[in-house]
Amino acid sequence: MTEFTWISTADREEILSLCCDLVDARSENPPGDCRAPAERIRRYLRSYGIAPSTVARAPEKPELVATLEGRDKGPHLILNGHLDTVGPGDERDWSVPVFKATRREGRIYGLGAGNMKGAVAALTAAFARLSQHRAAFRGRVSLALVADETVFGPDGAGYLLEERPDLLGDGVICGEGPGAMALGVAEKGVLWLELSCRVPSGQGMLPVAGASAIARLSRVIAEIDRWNDEQASPPAGLAAVAANAGEHGLRLSANAGTIRGGRFVSQKAEQAVAEIDFRVPPGLTIDDIERRVRAACGEAVAVRRIKGWDPNWTAPADPIVQAVGAAALAVRGRVSPPVVRLPASDASRWRARGVAAVCFGPQPLLASGVDDYVEEQDVIDCAAIYAQAAVAWLNGQAG
């Protein structure tokens, strides 16, 4: 493999300062306004002589794109991350400032630090350094930093790929880490269902058991909640992932995210609606789950699919996975195992179109929201790993 030594100790503060700048640039979703972090990235890239272009359905949700050409023709690699963050929850639960980067004991804290502005800083720094060494690789590498990812919205990577099909590429490194600096080669599918129930209205002193819409819907929700302990059998080709799946990697999860119903405490609830978020592991499909839900609901509760897509994965032996794994071993001195990533990522959008993708980044395990943070050393290491893996994969030196 080509050794990559272009990220030096002197670069450390520059990269960490970029990470802090991005944390300071608010972009929680909703509403999903990403103009502030996008401008930070533009300024940084311009300092390296790179002028990114913008793709946007909505002006407040810019998506930044830049492409580098190597020494001659070859494959096209996409470096992908997102600029929006989840919401902070109740700010009183935070022990550090929510919207301001705090550096403490080798970590950077603040909303979005782990999910995923640390990775965006590393991706951007790696891309900038690749721009200075184009003779070291063949083909093309594109940086694609998108909006609207955290809510699976219509203005993000899906829109970008519609407008710029040239950005499908031949392989993707997504900075969404699965946690513990592992290789996210697979991820769960997402299924959002709306369950609704309506019964004749009446006074609150008259109903019998199960007569109100809330009671009927609650019985179905309780049944679905029991599915949370179920484990899927992994499909062929994911034996290595199954060995590292742990408690959650192949587990079906079902979360009743919202419920509403009724009009007044002394009246029978004639209507109730709930929204359920399923995360569907490899080995199951969203159609499997929806059929089970409809069977549990019977005729008493109506079911409507809000959105959904099946789990997908890239084989652990694929060259893009091998390139990132080899670079991680070279930089960090230990093996990064292939795992199932629990949250959804935009890597699934490329995989669904037949493009191999791997998720790797500095996001701590299950960290997002309250006291979100990133390890400073992980950010630095990821910048080196992204650049080294890019050069190796583009040059056909994956293993």
Order of alpha helices (4+ residues) and beta strands (2+ residues): alpha-alpha-beta-beta-beta-beta-beta-alpha-beta-alpha-beta-beta-beta-alpha-alpha-beta-beta-alpha-beta-beta-alpha-beta-alpha-beta-beta-alpha
